[in-house]
Amino acid sequence: MRLTIPNQLTILRIILTPVFIILFLKEAPLEQLSASIIFTIAALTDWYDGWYARKFGVITRLGQFMDPLADKVLVSSALLVFAALGYVFSWMVWIIIIRDAFITATRIFALKVGKPIITHVLAKWKTAAQMTTIFLILIFINWYNYSAGNPDTYAARYFDPIGIAMLIVTFLTALSGGIYLVENRGLLLNIFRRVVRL
């Protein structure tokens, strides 16, 4: 099967994710700056492949499956790295990851049975808030790296811009997840019945 340009960009995003993780965990200024650039490129491919697919009508089932999965892998990886290095609170990250993993799995099943889930407007706000917060953290860390600051002590404080942004993201993530559960309870019941029969 020939891969479309959007699908190729989605695969590129998946490939760039472990590169970002490895470089950022080195905790060296140059490596973290390089990782930040890689994350930015990966995020731009997310925007571009969606735009390209809609503009030129090359939306495929593979793309519908892979694109949200690649997005969640990229975002979850970044948040896990930040939590591992102490920049954000891990409990917030796990709430976000568990919710996104569950909703993504539900979306995949919905596509399989021919009942795609329409993205709620709050979920779009959540995604925008997640990406904005990640970029804020990347900017903050690189700024401190090159200004001889110490982000470790700053990140430990609760009422700071990053902490507040993460709190908002966590709230939006949990709320949008709850809305999905309510609006798609019939589909979820169908999934439960299929799992029980296995």
ChimeraX commands (.cxc) that place a marker at each C-alpha (Angstrom):
marker #1 position 0.00,0.00,0.00 radius 0.5
marker #1 position 1.35,3.41,-1.00 radius 0.5
marker #1 position 1.66,5.84,1.89 radius 0.5
marker #1 position 0.18,9.29,1.40 radius 0.5
marker #1 position 2.15,12.39,2.40 radius 0.5
marker #1 position 0.08,12.87,5.59 radius 0.5
marker #1 position 0.72,9.24,6.56 radius 0.5
marker #1 position 4.45,9.67,5.92 radius 0.5
marker #1 position 4.47,12.74,8.17 radius 0.5
marker #1 position 2.63,10.81,10.87 radius 0.5
marker #1 position 5.26,8.05,10.74 radius 0.5
marker #1 position 7.99,10.71,10.89 radius 0.5
marker #1 position 6.36,12.09,14.04 radius 0.5
marker #1 position 6.47,8.66,15.64 radius 0.5
marker #1 position 10.14,8.24,14.70 radius 0.5
marker #1 position 11.07,11.67,16.09 radius 0.5
marker #1 position 9.46,10.96,19.47 radius 0.5
marker #1 position 12.14,8.58,20.86 radius 0.5
marker #1 position 14.85,10.91,19.53 radius 0.5
marker #1 position 13.27,13.73,21.55 radius 0.5
marker #1 position 13.13,11.53,24.66 radius 0.5
marker #1 position 16.75,10.39,24.46 radius 0.5
marker #1 position 18.14,13.88,23.88 radius 0.5
marker #1 position 16.03,15.58,26.54 radius 0.5
marker #1 position 16.87,13.04,29.23 radius 0.5
marker #1 position 20.57,13.84,28.81 radius 0.5
marker #1 position 19.86,17.08,30.74 radius 0.5
marker #1 position 22.56,18.98,28.85 radius 0.5
marker #1 position 21.71,22.43,27.45 radius 0.5
marker #1 position 22.61,21.66,23.84 radius 0.5
marker #1 position 20.84,18.29,23.85 radius 0.5
marker #1 position 17.70,19.75,25.44 radius 0.5
marker #1 position 17.68,22.59,22.92 radius 0.5
marker #1 position 18.01,20.05,20.10 radius 0.5
marker #1 position 15.22,17.98,21.63 radius 0.5
marker #1 position 13.02,21.07,21.80 radius 0.5
marker #1 position 13.61,21.78,18.11 radius 0.5
marker #1 position 12.78,18.16,17.27 radius 0.5
marker #1 position 9.55,18.38,19.28 radius 0.5
marker #1 position 8.62,21.57,17.43 radius 0.5
marker #1 position 9.21,19.90,14.06 radius 0.5
marker #1 position 7.12,16.90,15.16 radius 0.5
marker #1 position 4.31,19.19,16.32 radius 0.5
marker #1 position 4.38,21.07,13.02 radius 0.5
marker #1 position 4.02,17.79,11.10 radius 0.5
marker #1 position 0.85,17.18,13.12 radius 0.5
marker #1 position -0.64,20.45,11.94 radius 0.5
marker #1 position 0.58,20.10,8.36 radius 0.5
marker #1 position -0.53,16.52,7.75 radius 0.5
marker #1 position -4.05,17.35,8.95 radius 0.5
marker #1 position -4.20,20.45,6.76 radius 0.5
marker #1 position -2.83,18.59,3.73 radius 0.5
marker #1 position -5.21,15.66,4.14 radius 0.5
marker #1 position -8.26,17.93,4.33 radius 0.5
marker #1 position -7.18,20.28,1.52 radius 0.5
marker #1 position -6.32,17.56,-1.00 radius 0.5
marker #1 position -8.85,14.96,0.13 radius 0.5
marker #1 position -6.34,12.26,1.02 radius 0.5
marker #1 position -7.94,11.17,4.27 radius 0.5
marker #1 position -7.37,7.43,4.76 radius 0.5
marker #1 position -8.42,4.88,7.38 radius 0.5
marker #1 position -4.74,4.38,8.20 radius 0.5
marker #1 position -4.37,8.10,8.77 radius 0.5
marker #1 position -7.49,8.23,10.92 radius 0.5
marker #1 position -5.97,5.46,13.04 radius 0.5
marker #1 position -2.33,6.55,13.13 radius 0.5
marker #1 position -2.63,10.33,13.41 radius 0.5
marker #1 position -4.33,10.57,16.84 radius 0.5
marker #1 position -2.15,7.72,18.09 radius 0.5
marker #1 position 1.03,9.53,17.03 radius 0.5
marker #1 position -0.23,12.73,18.67 radius 0.5
marker #1 position -0.88,11.00,21.98 radius 0.5
marker #1 position 2.50,9.24,21.89 radius 0.5
marker #1 position 4.29,12.55,21.29 radius 0.5
marker #1 position 2.42,14.51,23.98 radius 0.5
marker #1 position 2.51,11.69,26.54 radius 0.5
marker #1 position 6.24,11.17,25.99 radius 0.5
marker #1 position 6.98,14.85,26.55 radius 0.5
marker #1 position 4.91,14.97,29.74 radius 0.5
marker #1 position 6.50,11.77,31.08 radius 0.5
marker #1 position 9.97,13.18,30.43 radius 0.5
marker #1 position 9.05,16.40,32.26 radius 0.5
marker #1 position 7.69,14.39,35.20 radius 0.5
marker #1 position 10.78,12.16,35.30 radius 0.5
marker #1 position 13.00,15.24,35.51 radius 0.5
marker #1 position 10.83,16.89,38.17 radius 0.5
marker #1 position 9.51,19.77,36.09 radius 0.5
marker #1 position 5.83,18.81,36.54 radius 0.5
marker #1 position 3.80,16.74,38.99 radius 0.5
marker #1 position 3.56,13.08,37.98 radius 0.5
marker #1 position -0.03,12.63,39.21 radius 0.5
marker #1 position -1.21,15.24,36.71 radius 0.5
marker #1 position 0.68,13.51,33.92 radius 0.5
marker #1 position -0.85,10.13,34.73 radius 0.5
marker #1 position -4.38,11.53,34.73 radius 0.5
marker #1 position -3.73,12.99,31.28 radius 0.5
marker #1 position -2.12,9.83,29.90 radius 0.5
marker #1 position -4.75,7.42,31.23 radius 0.5
marker #1 position -7.58,9.57,29.90 radius 0.5
marker #1 position -5.98,10.02,26.48 radius 0.5
marker #1 position -5.11,6.32,26.18 radius 0.5
marker #1 position -8.67,5.31,27.03 radius 0.5
marker #1 position -10.29,7.78,24.64 radius 0.5
marker #1 position -7.83,6.87,21.86 radius 0.5
marker #1 position -8.61,3.16,22.29 radius 0.5
marker #1 position -12.33,3.98,22.17 radius 0.5
marker #1 position -11.85,6.03,19.00 radius 0.5
marker #1 position -9.98,3.16,17.34 radius 0.5
marker #1 position -12.79,0.75,18.19 radius 0.5
marker #1 position -15.38,3.25,16.95 radius 0.5
marker #1 position -13.58,3.51,13.60 radius 0.5
marker #1 position -13.43,-0.27,13.39 radius 0.5
marker #1 position -17.21,-0.60,13.75 radius 0.5
marker #1 position -17.87,2.35,11.43 radius 0.5
marker #1 position -19.07,4.78,14.09 radius 0.5
marker #1 position -16.38,7.48,14.30 radius 0.5
marker #1 position -16.50,9.71,17.36 radius 0.5
marker #1 position -16.82,13.42,16.63 radius 0.5
marker #1 position -14.25,15.51,18.49 radius 0.5
marker #1 position -15.89,17.67,21.15 radius 0.5
marker #1 position -14.98,21.37,21.16 radius 0.5
marker #1 position -13.66,21.03,24.72 radius 0.5
marker #1 position -11.29,18.30,23.55 radius 0.5
marker #1 position -9.88,20.74,20.98 radius 0.5
marker #1 position -9.30,23.27,23.76 radius 0.5
marker #1 position -7.66,20.53,25.80 radius 0.5
marker #1 position -5.30,19.64,22.96 radius 0.5
marker #1 position -4.41,23.30,22.41 radius 0.5
marker #1 position -3.80,23.73,26.15 radius 0.5
marker #1 position -1.59,20.63,26.26 radius 0.5
marker #1 position 0.59,21.76,23.37 radius 0.5
marker #1 position 0.79,25.33,24.67 radius 0.5
marker #1 position 1.85,24.10,28.10 radius 0.5
marker #1 position 4.49,21.79,26.66 radius 0.5
marker #1 position 5.96,24.62,24.60 radius 0.5
marker #1 position 5.94,26.90,27.67 radius 0.5
marker #1 position 7.88,24.26,29.61 radius 0.5
marker #1 position 10.37,23.82,26.77 radius 0.5
marker #1 position 10.89,27.58,26.52 radius 0.5
marker #1 position 11.29,27.86,30.29 radius 0.5
marker #1 position 13.82,25.02,30.54 radius 0.5
marker #1 position 15.94,26.28,27.65 radius 0.5
marker #1 position 15.83,29.83,28.97 radius 0.5
marker #1 position 17.09,28.63,32.34 radius 0.5
marker #1 position 19.71,26.39,30.73 radius 0.5
marker #1 position 21.24,29.33,28.92 radius 0.5
marker #1 position 20.86,31.87,31.71 radius 0.5
marker #1 position 22.60,29.76,34.37 radius 0.5
marker #1 position 19.30,29.25,36.20 radius 0.5
marker #1 position 18.13,26.22,38.11 radius 0.5
marker #1 position 14.79,24.90,36.83 radius 0.5
marker #1 position 14.77,22.07,39.40 radius 0.5
marker #1 position 14.08,24.39,42.32 radius 0.5
marker #1 position 11.55,26.40,40.34 radius 0.5
marker #1 position 9.67,23.33,39.17 radius 0.5
marker #1 position 9.16,22.15,42.72 radius 0.5
marker #1 position 6.92,25.11,43.55 radius 0.5
marker #1 position 3.20,24.54,43.12 radius 0.5
marker #1 position 1.86,28.02,42.42 radius 0.5
marker #1 position 4.06,28.82,39.45 radius 0.5
marker #1 position 3.07,29.41,35.80 radius 0.5
marker #1 position 3.92,25.85,34.79 radius 0.5
marker #1 position 2.07,24.36,37.76 radius 0.5
marker #1 position -1.01,26.46,37.08 radius 0.5
marker #1 position -0.92,25.65,33.35 radius 0.5
marker #1 position -0.62,21.94,34.12 radius 0.5
marker #1 position -3.51,22.18,36.58 radius 0.5
marker #1 position -5.69,23.76,33.88 radius 0.5
marker #1 position -4.64,21.11,31.35 radius 0.5
marker #1 position -5.38,18.31,33.81 radius 0.5
marker #1 position -8.82,19.76,34.57 radius 0.5
marker #1 position -9.70,20.18,30.88 radius 0.5
marker #1 position -8.42,16.67,30.13 radius 0.5
marker #1 position -10.49,15.07,32.89 radius 0.5
marker #1 position -13.58,17.13,32.04 radius 0.5
marker #1 position -13.46,16.37,28.31 radius 0.5
marker #1 position -12.92,12.70,29.16 radius 0.5
marker #1 position -16.03,12.73,31.32 radius 0.5
marker #1 position -18.04,14.32,28.50 radius 0.5
marker #1 position -16.84,11.62,26.09 radius 0.5
marker #1 position -17.95,8.93,28.55 radius 0.5
marker #1 position -21.44,10.41,28.84 radius 0.5
marker #1 position -21.94,11.16,25.14 radius 0.5
marker #1 position -20.63,7.75,24.00 radius 0.5
marker #1 position -21.99,5.53,26.78 radius 0.5
marker #1 position -23.80,3.35,24.23 radius 0.5
marker #1 position -20.58,2.67,22.33 radius 0.5
marker #1 position -18.71,2.00,25.56 radius 0.5
marker #1 position -21.39,-0.47,26.64 radius 0.5
marker #1 position -20.97,-2.21,23.29 radius 0.5
marker #1 position -17.20,-2.43,23.85 radius 0.5
marker #1 position -17.77,-3.85,27.34 radius 0.5
marker #1 position -20.11,-6.52,26.02 radius 0.5
marker #1 position -17.60,-7.56,23.36 radius 0.5
marker #1 position -14.79,-7.77,25.92 radius 0.5
marker #1 position -16.93,-9.88,28.26 radius 0.5
marker #1 position -17.68,-12.32,25.42 radius 0.5
marker #1 position -13.97,-12.83,24.67 radius 0.5
marker link #1:1,2 radius 0.2
marker link #1:2,3 radius 0.2
marker link #1:3,4 radius 0.2
marker link #1:4,5 radius 0.2
marker link #1:5,6 radius 0.2
marker link #1:6,7 radius 0.2
marker link #1:7,8 radius 0.2
marker link #1:8,9 radius 0.2
marker link #1:9,10 radius 0.2
marker link #1:10,11 radius 0.2
marker link #1:11,12 radius 0.2
marker link #1:12,13 radius 0.2
marker link #1:13,14 radius 0.2
marker link #1:14,15 radius 0.2
marker link #1:15,16 radius 0.2
marker link #1:16,17 radius 0.2
marker link #1:17,18 radius 0.2
marker link #1:18,19 radius 0.2
marker link #1:19,20 radius 0.2
marker link #1:20,21 radius 0.2
marker link #1:21,22 radius 0.2
marker link #1:22,23 radius 0.2
marker link #1:23,24 radius 0.2
marker link #1:24,25 radius 0.2
marker link #1:25,26 radius 0.2
marker link #1:26,27 radius 0.2
marker link #1:27,28 radius 0.2
marker link #1:28,29 radius 0.2
marker link #1:29,30 radius 0.2
marker link #1:30,31 radius 0.2
marker link #1:31,32 radius 0.2
marker link #1:32,33 radius 0.2
marker link #1:33,34 radius 0.2
marker link #1:34,35 radius 0.2
marker link #1:35,36 radius 0.2
marker link #1:36,37 radius 0.2
marker link #1:37,38 radius 0.2
marker link #1:38,39 radius 0.2
marker link #1:39,40 radius 0.2
marker link #1:40,41 radius 0.2
marker link #1:41,42 radius 0.2
marker link #1:42,43 radius 0.2
marker link #1:43,44 radius 0.2
marker link #1:44,45 radius 0.2
marker link #1:45,46 radius 0.2
marker link #1:46,47 radius 0.2
marker link #1:47,48 radius 0.2
marker link #1:48,49 radius 0.2
marker link #1:49,50 radius 0.2
marker link #1:50,51 radius 0.2
marker link #1:51,52 radius 0.2
marker link #1:52,53 radius 0.2
marker link #1:53,54 radius 0.2
marker link #1:54,55 radius 0.2
marker link #1:55,56 radius 0.2
marker link #1:56,57 radius 0.2
marker link #1:57,58 radius 0.2
marker link #1:58,59 radius 0.2
marker link #1:59,60 radius 0.2
marker link #1:60,61 radius 0.2
marker link #1:61,62 radius 0.2
marker link #1:62,63 radius 0.2
marker link #1:63,64 radius 0.2
marker link #1:64,65 radius 0.2
marker link #1:65,66 radius 0.2
marker link #1:66,67 radius 0.2
marker link #1:67,68 radius 0.2
marker link #1:68,69 radius 0.2
marker link #1:69,70 radius 0.2
marker link #1:70,71 radius 0.2
marker link #1:71,72 radius 0.2
marker link #1:72,73 radius 0.2
marker link #1:73,74 radius 0.2
marker link #1:74,75 radius 0.2
marker link #1:75,76 radius 0.2
marker link #1:76,77 radius 0.2
marker link #1:77,78 radius 0.2
marker link #1:78,79 radius 0.2
marker link #1:79,80 radius 0.2
marker link #1:80,81 radius 0.2
marker link #1:81,82 radius 0.2
marker link #1:82,83 radius 0.2
marker link #1:83,84 radius 0.2
marker link #1:84,85 radius 0.2
marker link #1:85,86 radius 0.2
marker link #1:86,87 radius 0.2
marker link #1:87,88 radius 0.2
marker link #1:88,89 radius 0.2
marker link #1:89,90 radius 0.2
marker link #1:90,91 radius 0.2
marker link #1:91,92 radius 0.2
marker link #1:92,93 radius 0.2
marker link #1:93,94 radius 0.2
marker link #1:94,95 radius 0.2
marker link #1:95,96 radius 0.2
marker link #1:96,97 radius 0.2
marker link #1:97,98 radius 0.2
marker link #1:98,99 radius 0.2
marker link #1:99,100 radius 0.2
marker link #1:100,101 radius 0.2
marker link #1:101,102 radius 0.2
marker link #1:102,103 radius 0.2
marker link #1:103,104 radius 0.2
marker link #1:104,105 radius 0.2
marker link #1:105,106 radius 0.2
marker link #1:106,107 radius 0.2
marker link #1:107,108 radius 0.2
marker link #1:108,109 radius 0.2
marker link #1:109,110 radius 0.2
marker link #1:110,111 radius 0.2
marker link #1:111,112 radius 0.2
marker link #1:112,113 radius 0.2
marker link #1:113,114 radius 0.2
marker link #1:114,115 radius 0.2
marker link #1:115,116 radius 0.2
marker link #1:116,117 radius 0.2
marker link #1:117,118 radius 0.2
marker link #1:118,119 radius 0.2
marker link #1:119,120 radius 0.2
marker link #1:120,121 radius 0.2
marker link #1:121,122 radius 0.2
marker link #1:122,123 radius 0.2
marker link #1:123,124 radius 0.2
marker link #1:124,125 radius 0.2
marker link #1:125,126 radius 0.2
marker link #1:126,127 radius 0.2
marker link #1:127,128 radius 0.2
marker link #1:128,129 radius 0.2
marker link #1:129,130 radius 0.2
marker link #1:130,131 radius 0.2
marker link #1:131,132 radius 0.2
marker link #1:132,133 radius 0.2
marker link #1:133,134 radius 0.2
marker link #1:134,135 radius 0.2
marker link #1:135,136 radius 0.2
marker link #1:136,137 radius 0.2
marker link #1:137,138 radius 0.2
marker link #1:138,139 radius 0.2
marker link #1:139,140 radius 0.2
marker link #1:140,141 radius 0.2
marker link #1:141,142 radius 0.2
marker link #1:142,143 radius 0.2
marker link #1:143,144 radius 0.2
marker link #1:144,145 radius 0.2
marker link #1:145,146 radius 0.2
marker link #1:146,147 radius 0.2
marker link #1:147,148 radius 0.2
marker link #1:148,149 radius 0.2
marker link #1:149,150 radius 0.2
marker link #1:150,151 radius 0.2
marker link #1:151,152 radius 0.2
marker link #1:152,153 radius 0.2
marker link #1:153,154 radius 0.2
marker link #1:154,155 radius 0.2
marker link #1:155,156 radius 0.2
marker link #1:156,157 radius 0.2
marker link #1:157,158 radius 0.2
marker link #1:158,159 radius 0.2
marker link #1:159,160 radius 0.2
marker link #1:160,161 radius 0.2
marker link #1:161,162 radius 0.2
marker link #1:162,163 radius 0.2
marker link #1:163,164 radius 0.2
marker link #1:164,165 radius 0.2
marker link #1:165,166 radius 0.2
marker link #1:166,167 radius 0.2
marker link #1:167,168 radius 0.2
marker link #1:168,169 radius 0.2
marker link #1:169,170 radius 0.2
marker link #1:170,171 radius 0.2
marker link #1:171,172 radius 0.2
marker link #1:172,173 radius 0.2
marker link #1:173,174 radius 0.2
marker link #1:174,175 radius 0.2
marker link #1:175,176 radius 0.2
marker link #1:176,177 radius 0.2
marker link #1:177,178 radius 0.2
marker link #1:178,179 radius 0.2
marker link #1:179,180 radius 0.2
marker link #1:180,181 radius 0.2
marker link #1:181,182 radius 0.2
marker link #1:182,183 radius 0.2
marker link #1:183,184 radius 0.2
marker link #1:184,185 radius 0.2
marker link #1:185,186 radius 0.2
marker link #1:186,187 radius 0.2
marker link #1:187,188 radius 0.2
marker link #1:188,189 radius 0.2
marker link #1:189,190 radius 0.2
marker link #1:190,191 radius 0.2
marker link #1:191,192 radius 0.2
marker link #1:192,193 radius 0.2
marker link #1:193,194 radius 0.2
marker link #1:194,195 radius 0.2
marker link #1:195,196 radius 0.2
marker link #1:196,197 radius 0.2
marker link #1:197,198 radius 0.2
view
